[in-house]
Amino acid sequence: MTTKHLDNEIEEMLKLTDPRSSFDIFANEMYQNNCVEREAYGDPILTYDEYIEKNMQFLLDNLPQGVV
């Protein structure tokens, strides 16, 4: 087994035990990316709630197929 295969297997196992919804997981990943981007440009970091409020339509429009 390759390391990548094990990583994928572990990731799948974690998804099964994660109590968050698929949308919450996706939104949190996008929020983390947004924080990195804002920090790189010297913009103020939003709280998670602010990010969700300001970007809900973007998140819904970009939700991967099969999520929610």
DAKA-V638446 format. One record per pair of residues at least 6 apart in sequence whose C-alpha atoms are under 7 Angstrom apart, sorted by the first residue. I is the first residue (numbers start at 0). J is the second residue. Records with the same first field share a line. If there is no record, write none. Layout:
I = J + J
This chain:
21 = 66 + 67
22 = 66 + 67
26 = 58
30 = 47 + 50
34 = 44
37 = 43 + 44
38 = 44
